[in-house]
Amino acid sequence: MAELGYARYGKDNIRLYKVHRDPQDPRKQSVVEMTICTLLEGDIDTSYTKADNSVVVATDTQKQTCYILAKQHPIDPPEQFAAIIANHFVTTYSHIHAAHVKIIQHRWTRLSVQGKPHPYSFFRDGEELRTVECVGRDSKHPQGAGFSIKSGIDKLLVLKSTGSAFYGFHRDEYTQLPETWDRILSTEVAATWQWAPFASLADVQAIAPTFNKAHEEARTITLETFATDESASVQNTMWKMSEQILAAEPKVDSVGYSLPNKHYFEIDLSWHKGLKNTGKDAEVYAPQSNPNGLIQCTVNRKGLKARL
Ligand SMILES: O=c1[nH]c(=O)c2[nH]c(=O)[nH]c2[nH]1
């Protein structure tokens, strides 16, 4: 009559902070703060259907494991740390066949005092996040053993006050939007890049420095393309960003963007003494919270579609 479909369980919102002290000067420090989600899959159906807790690696155990692994291993880059956690679960427990690990890394940027980087003080320079989604599988998993890793940037808020147009779009009896050759463009960037599959943890570890390099490249490409592209549309600008990330990082199979179009409406003030505030005279705008456009795409490296 009933059978279990989707079944995963774990600990969400595991908050973790790690300090690194310079061995030469222990007051010279760097810090990383992250929020982790672990979800396990495997031969766990009986915990749902038969109240059999013997197959349950408690969610508290999953949390403690993250702390212990953080003590024993580097947590930078987060891609490698996510793979270390996933690998632990699928190799330690023979009935766990996949571990899904998400990491959100929060910003702590070193602050400067009188122009000099301070050895142990940091500030939150924006809500931008670095993200990782890693799945580690053992050989009993239907997809076979290996690691899939998707890196990303989230909540990166940007605005340009000109250099964006939107015209030539389809018009019919439902269309009210006028064409524009000069508009404000603002979005909160969510970008992801999917790495080619890894056969083992050792393969992930072998390219560890590439993860930070790719993050920097993707961030720079996103920001610089946003700024310099004479944008014809959000669609076309995000395509240009995606193409460049694929070109910059050969081990990336596909790139995805999800960009809300955060509208700023012109305000007609002509009712007040003929004040000119539209078209080329527009200076005061009304930022809109909703509704917003939402433009998404995934751009694949040519020839790889089959494996994604
Ligand atoms: O860049 C844009 N893409 C759209 O698809 C769209 N639709 C819309 O109303 N404004 C915009 N802007």
The ligand as an SDF file (V2000), in Angstrom:
LIG
                    3D

 12 13  0  0  0  0  0  0  0  0999 V2000
   16.7960   42.0030  -19.0060 O   0  0  0  0  0  0  0  0  0  0  0  0
   15.5730   41.8070  -19.0050 C   0  0  0  0  0  0  0  0  0  0  0  0
   15.0810   40.6090  -19.4090 N   0  0  0  0  0  0  0  0  0  0  0  0
   13.7420   40.3260  -19.4430 C   0  0  0  0  0  0  0  0  0  0  0  0
   13.3210   39.1970  -19.8260 O   0  0  0  0  0  0  0  0  0  0  0  0
   12.8620   41.3420  -19.0370 C   0  0  0  0  0  0  0  0  0  0  0  0
   11.5080   41.4330  -18.9490 N   0  0  0  0  0  0  0  0  0  0  0  0
   11.2150   42.6550  -18.4630 C   0  0  0  0  0  0  0  0  0  0  0  0
   10.0410   43.0800  -18.2330 O   0  0  0  0  0  0  0  0  0  0  0  0
   12.3530   43.3790  -18.2670 N   0  0  0  0  0  0  0  0  0  0  0  0
   13.4000   42.5800  -18.6170 C   0  0  0  0  0  0  0  0  0  0  0  0
   14.7400   42.7920  -18.5960 N   0  0  0  0  0  0  0  0  0  0  0  0
  1  2  2  0
  2  3  1  0
  2 12  1  0
  3  4  1  0
  4  5  2  0
  4  6  1  0
  6  7  1  0
  6 11  2  0
  7  8  1  0
  8  9  2  0
  8 10  1  0
 10 11  1  0
 11 12  1  0
M  END
$$$$
